[in-house]
Amino acid sequence: MPRAAICDPALTLGLPPMLTAATGMDAIAHCMEVFMAPAFNPVADGIALEGLRRGWAHIERATKDGSDREARLNMMAASMHGALGFQKGLGAVHSLSHSLGGANPRLHHGTLNAVFLPAVIRFNAGAESIQKEDRLARMAQAMGLPAGSDVADAVHDMTARLGLSTGLAAMGVTEDLWAGVIEHAQLDHCHKTNPRIASADDYRQMLAESM
């Protein structure tokens, strides 16, 4: 483990658009999964929501203009917020992306997170901890979405606007990989910190929705 991390947005100036979009959605996914994780950690929740607010508001600007220093600063902050929140745990998005990325290392981790987020958000919507504290509505507020907006749809639409793949099939993923992905997702360390513990059938449904 490194003893220090240099979070200097100047080092990201000129990063190509697709890498900006994919790594930016990775940071957003970290913040969203931290906030949805069921453990009691209000400090991590606050860090995650602020990271989500900054990331969501600036990812399109950073992707369109690699020299936008304000956008780069806020995306670096979102990345740092997501990392600081890791202490609370992640969830099924990362269980799936770790597993599928292990099966095919050419698939970009951040893009996989973006693709899996909508299906996992819909799955998590039924969790008691999500409903009790109205966590989807609180994420929507941090994202600046109108009241009553569908957070999963908003993530899908943002992924599309950024020019990233919105489905696994477009990334070359085929159904013959599913069995291995599901097996390893259930063994992943993020599996147990999802607000709903996913069964093999649940993971299969999330993969189907993400194709």
Legacy VTK file of the C-alpha trace (Angstrom):
# vtk DataFile Version 3.0
C-alpha trace
ASCII
DATASET POLYDATA
POINTS 211 float
0.000 0.000 0.000
1.331 3.474 -0.814
2.059 5.794 2.105
0.853 8.847 0.203
-1.217 9.764 -2.843
-0.557 12.883 -4.909
-3.976 14.220 -5.919
-2.905 16.948 -8.330
-5.514 17.749 -11.012
-2.790 19.336 -13.156
-1.454 15.830 -13.766
-4.744 14.945 -15.495
-4.838 17.891 -17.910
-5.055 16.544 -21.444
-6.173 13.052 -20.412
-8.038 11.631 -23.461
-11.847 11.999 -23.383
-12.704 8.311 -23.074
-10.245 7.758 -20.230
-11.576 10.887 -18.546
-15.143 9.628 -18.882
-14.378 6.064 -17.760
-12.229 7.002 -14.775
-14.693 9.753 -13.876
-17.581 7.298 -13.818
-15.404 5.033 -11.691
-15.110 7.832 -9.103
-18.871 8.445 -9.263
-19.545 4.726 -8.819
-17.310 4.672 -5.739
-19.244 7.537 -4.174
-22.630 5.994 -4.991
-21.727 2.541 -3.703
-20.236 3.946 -0.503
-23.459 5.871 0.136
-25.638 2.812 -0.575
-23.571 0.466 1.641
-25.600 -0.377 4.777
-22.967 0.122 7.501
-23.523 3.013 9.907
-20.905 5.601 9.013
-22.444 9.074 8.628
-19.026 10.666 8.084
-18.338 8.416 5.073
-21.880 9.106 3.837
-21.238 12.854 3.862
-17.914 12.435 2.087
-19.524 10.221 -0.553
-22.444 12.572 -1.230
-20.134 15.564 -1.659
-17.936 13.543 -4.004
-20.988 12.517 -6.008
-22.129 16.154 -6.237
-18.772 17.326 -7.541
-18.265 14.423 -9.913
-21.717 14.531 -11.435
-21.602 18.295 -11.978
-18.203 18.289 -13.693
-17.661 15.005 -15.551
-19.143 16.202 -18.821
-17.047 19.376 -18.785
-13.880 17.441 -18.004
-14.608 14.966 -20.798
-15.359 17.630 -23.408
-12.433 19.909 -22.526
-9.282 18.258 -21.215
-7.838 21.650 -20.278
-10.749 22.716 -18.035
-8.878 23.167 -14.755
-11.974 23.694 -12.607
-13.566 20.507 -13.940
-10.326 18.564 -13.429
-10.044 19.864 -9.859
-13.562 18.734 -9.021
-13.115 15.321 -10.645
-9.921 14.799 -8.658
-11.844 15.771 -5.524
-14.611 13.289 -6.415
-12.005 10.576 -6.834
-10.494 11.400 -3.448
-13.915 11.450 -1.773
-14.714 8.012 -3.153
-11.425 6.627 -1.905
-11.853 8.147 1.563
-15.293 6.542 1.764
-13.999 3.041 1.009
-13.821 2.346 4.736
-17.613 1.892 4.658
-17.562 -0.694 1.874
-18.701 -0.924 -1.743
-21.206 -3.339 -3.283
-22.490 -5.421 -6.166
-21.258 -3.019 -8.860
-17.700 -3.750 -7.842
-18.356 -7.439 -7.209
-19.418 -7.741 -10.843
-16.790 -5.433 -12.353
-13.946 -7.072 -10.410
-15.126 -10.496 -11.565
-15.747 -9.625 -15.212
-12.579 -7.555 -15.391
-10.672 -10.556 -14.100
-12.190 -12.737 -16.810
-11.256 -10.204 -19.500
-8.590 -7.698 -18.367
-9.042 -5.670 -21.564
-12.378 -4.377 -20.232
-11.989 -1.007 -18.500
-12.941 -1.121 -14.828
-14.555 2.320 -14.802
-16.656 1.604 -17.874
-17.821 -1.678 -16.334
-18.846 0.196 -13.188
-20.860 2.658 -15.274
-22.596 -0.164 -17.142
-23.451 -2.132 -13.998
-24.608 0.837 -11.898
-28.195 1.120 -13.253
-29.035 -2.556 -12.696
-27.485 -2.554 -9.224
-29.256 0.669 -8.221
-32.583 -0.894 -9.232
-31.744 -4.049 -7.288
-30.724 -2.041 -4.226
-33.882 0.080 -4.311
-35.707 -2.700 -2.473
-33.252 -2.789 0.426
-34.619 -1.750 3.816
-31.611 0.468 4.549
-32.056 2.301 1.228
-35.773 2.897 1.744
-35.543 3.776 5.443
-33.159 6.673 4.844
-34.456 7.587 1.372
-30.970 7.135 -0.037
-31.910 7.201 -3.715
-33.683 10.535 -3.312
-30.678 11.914 -1.424
-28.358 10.827 -4.236
-30.694 12.402 -6.793
-30.551 15.663 -4.841
-26.737 15.584 -4.782
-26.796 14.980 -8.540
-29.040 18.007 -9.076
-31.839 15.893 -10.552
-35.498 16.976 -10.404
-37.583 15.498 -7.588
-38.844 12.030 -8.439
-36.101 11.355 -11.004
-34.971 7.799 -11.643
-31.329 7.676 -10.534
-30.612 4.493 -12.509
-31.922 6.056 -15.715
-29.890 9.208 -15.058
-26.693 7.152 -14.743
-27.459 5.284 -17.981
-28.126 8.550 -19.791
-24.946 10.161 -18.477
-22.895 7.154 -19.586
-24.373 7.490 -23.077
-23.752 11.244 -23.231
-20.122 10.670 -22.316
-19.725 8.314 -25.281
-19.087 5.208 -23.193
-20.666 1.834 -23.872
-23.984 1.461 -22.076
-24.182 -2.318 -22.440
-21.883 -5.298 -22.039
-22.663 -6.713 -25.481
-21.151 -3.643 -27.134
-17.984 -4.368 -25.144
-17.774 -7.898 -26.521
-19.121 -9.669 -23.431
-20.989 -12.901 -24.164
-23.322 -14.980 -22.004
-20.888 -17.889 -21.792
-18.879 -15.808 -19.274
-21.774 -15.375 -16.879
-21.366 -18.523 -14.774
-17.767 -17.723 -13.885
-18.535 -14.045 -13.311
-21.384 -14.895 -10.934
-19.272 -17.401 -9.017
-16.438 -14.949 -8.464
-18.793 -12.022 -7.752
-20.217 -13.949 -4.788
-16.678 -14.489 -3.479
-15.628 -10.860 -3.945
-15.005 -8.788 -0.806
-17.562 -6.184 -1.961
-20.370 -8.754 -2.162
-21.150 -8.710 1.566
-21.268 -4.917 1.882
-24.057 -4.438 -0.667
-27.343 -3.326 0.960
-28.994 -6.483 -0.412
-27.048 -9.735 -0.537
-27.366 -10.920 -4.129
-28.050 -14.553 -4.965
-26.691 -16.211 -8.089
-30.048 -15.561 -9.763
-29.922 -11.911 -8.705
-26.494 -11.504 -10.288
-27.716 -13.279 -13.411
-30.592 -10.798 -13.672
-28.239 -7.840 -13.211
-25.976 -9.190 -15.955
-28.969 -9.621 -18.256
-30.141 -6.061 -17.580
-26.617 -4.791 -18.258
-26.181 -6.474 -21.645
LINES 1 212
211 0 1 2 3 4 5 6 7 8 9 10 11 12 13 14 15 16 17 18 19 20 21 22 23 24 25 26 27 28 29 30 31 32 33 34 35 36 37 38 39 40 41 42 43 44 45 46 47 48 49 50 51 52 53 54 55 56 57 58 59 60 61 62 63 64 65 66 67 68 69 70 71 72 73 74 75 76 77 78 79 80 81 82 83 84 85 86 87 88 89 90 91 92 93 94 95 96 97 98 99 100 101 102 103 104 105 106 107 108 109 110 111 112 113 114 115 116 117 118 119 120 121 122 123 124 125 126 127 128 129 130 131 132 133 134 135 136 137 138 139 140 141 142 143 144 145 146 147 148 149 150 151 152 153 154 155 156 157 158 159 160 161 162 163 164 165 166 167 168 169 170 171 172 173 174 175 176 177 178 179 180 181 182 183 184 185 186 187 188 189 190 191 192 193 194 195 196 197 198 199 200 201 202 203 204 205 206 207 208 209 210
